Amino acid sequence: MRWISIIALTIAAAIFGAAASGQSLDNSLQIYAVYVLKAEPFGTDFTGYGVYLGKGYVITAAHVVGHWASFRDPRVRIGTQTFPATVVKEGSFSTTDLALLSIDSADVPIALQLRRNPLCRDPPRVGMQAIDVLPDRTSRARVINPLSIAPELQRRYKTLIDSPEQSGSGLYDAGRKCLMGIMSAKMPKLDFQLKGRSLITTPQGFAGYFVPAGQIASFIPAGLIP
């Protein structure tokens, strides 16, 4: 019995150690996560999220930046530092939900200047594990099939994870730790069942839609970021 207890404790310690190591690797990605601050007219600061790509550039969702650029430019907060930002390029939620911001890279923390934040080269695959990264936390998700949402949405929203996350936050490949997308929206998940000749749909919570790395690479002007 004593040997069985020792073996059980050894296995439990190994599992706990692996989980802790994985969590530590996930948390190491938080260095790239930033806050995007926006003051809307007649309102208070809106706080969204983004990802530091390098060389003073930040990528976020277009709707995080919003439609009030003529009133006040956005700001980016990295750690305790806040930087004025310039909108380099802005899409829209109905086209490409991305916005590229620029800040003064000379004032970015040295630890971040020396890091690389590569985009994933391979498209996301159904079933793969992903990490959503915010400045204060990380969470795990799984890429799911677009057939999980309503048919009229499937053509437009092809890249989904099994839970909605914060708009503008970065989604990373859990294995390669490359940036696989920017979170954009949540979509109702549905369960489809054929009963007789009728297709019955049942709500199953929400999925998270993300703009994939391939679209990010196409969105960023050539030559800005290697």
N, C-alpha and C positions, 0 to 999 in steps of 0.2 A: 504493500500500500504506500510505503514511504517513497519508493521509486516512482510509482505512478504520480504521486503528488509533485515530486521534483520535475518529472517530465512535463506535467501540466503547467507548472509554474514557468518552466523554460519556454514552452510554446507561447504562453500568454505574454511573457516578456518580449519575445521576438515579434509577436504581432503588434504589441504596443509600441515597440521601438520603430518598426516599419511605418506605422501610422504617424508617429511623431516626426519621423524623418520626412515623410511625404508632406505633412502639414508645414514643416519648416521650408521645404522647397517651394510650396505654394506661396507662402508668405514672402519669400524673397522677391516675388514679382511685384509686390506692393510699391517698390521704389519707383515704378513707372506710372503709378496711378496718381492722378491729379484732380483737384476740384476746379470746375469752371464756374465763375461767379458772374452774374449778370444782373444789373439793376434795371428793372422795367419802369417805364413812366408811371408815376403816381403809385408806385408799389415798393415792396421791399426787395432785398437781394434774393435772386433765385440761384440756388446751388445745384449744379449738375456735375457730371464727371467726364473725364477724358483720359487720354494716354499720352505720355511723353514719348515721342519717337526718336528724338535726338536732334542735335544741331539747332535747338531752340524751337522745334516744331511740336505741336500738340494736335492730336486727332480726336474728334468727338462727334456726336450726332448733330446734324444740322438743326434739329428742333431744340437742342439744348442751348445753342447760341441764340435762337429766336429771331424775331423780325424787328428788333428795335435798335439796330446798329446805328441809325442816325441820331439816336438819343444818347447812347453811351456805349463805349466799346467794352467788350468782355475783359475779365481778368482771370488769371490762372494762379491757383495757390498750390505750391509744392512744399509740403511740410509746414513750416511756420512762415514762409516767404510768399508774398503776393506780387505778381508781375502784371503790368498792363499788357494786353495782348492785341494783336492786329489780326483781323480776319483775312487770310490769304486767299481762301477759296471756300465757297459755301454752296452746298447742294440744297435739296429740299426733301421733306419726308416722302413726297409723291414721286420723286425721281431717285436720287441717291442720298440717303439720309446721313451725310457726312459734312463736316466742316473742318478745315485745316487752319489752325491758329499759329501765330509766330510770337515768341517772346525773346527778350535779350538773353542769349545763351551764356554771355559772360558772367551773369549773376547766378546761373543755375548751380546748385551744389556740385562740388567736384566729384563726389561719389557717383552722381548721375551722369555727369559729362563723360566719364570713363566707361559707361555701360553701353552695350549694344542691345537694341530691341528689335530683332528681325521679324519681318512678316513671314507667315507660313507660305510655303510655295505650293503645297499640295492642297486640293480642295477638301473641305470637311467631309467625313464619312459618317453615315448613320451608325450609332452605337459608340462612337469614340468619346472618351472622357475629356471634359473641358474644365477650365478654372476661370471663374469670373472674379475680377480683381478690382477692389475699391481701395482708397487710401487707408481705410481702417479695418478692412476685413477681406477674406476670400471665401469663395464657396465653390463646391463641385457641381457639375451638371453633365448631362449626356446629350449628344446630338441625336435628334429624332427625325423620323420621316415626315416630309411635308404632307403626306396623306393623313396626318393626324389632325389637320385643320380643315375648315370648310373648303369644298371644291373651288369656289370662286376666288379664294385667297391663295391657293396652292401655287399658281404660276408666278405670282408676284413675290411671295414670301417662301423661298425655297430652303433657307438655312435657319434651322430652329433648334433650340435646346428645350429640355423637358420642364423648365421653370423660368418665369420671367425674371429679369434682373434690371438693375438701374440703367437708364438711358445714358449712353456715352461711355460706359465702363468697358474695359478691355476684356475680351474672352481669349484665353490662351489654350493651346494644345497641351493637355496635361502630360503628355509624354515628351514632346520636343521643346516645350516652353517657348514656342514662337507665338506671335500674335495672330490669332485666327479670325478675329472679327471685332466689331464694335456693336454693343447692344443698342437696339433701336426701339423695339415695341413689344407689347405682349399680344398674343393671339389666342382666342378661345380654342381649346382642344376639344375634340369630339370623338366619341366612340360610335362606330358605324356597325349596325347589325341588320341583316336581311331577315325579315319576318314575312314569310309567304312571298308576295310580290312587292312588298314595301320595304324601303330602306329607312330604318329608324336611327335617328341620331340622338345621343345622350351627352350632355356637357360633362367634360372631364377636367375641369380646371383650366389653366392657361399654359401656353408655351411662350418662350421668348424668341423673338426674331432678331438676328444679328446680320449686319452688313459684313460679308466675308472678306478675307484678306485680298482676294483677287480684285475685288471692286475698290478696295483701299489703294492698292498699287496703281490701278488705272486712274483713280481720282487725283492722286498726288502729282503735281506738275513734274515733268521729267527733270532730273538733275538736282532736285532739292535735297533728297535723302537717298543715300546709296542703298 
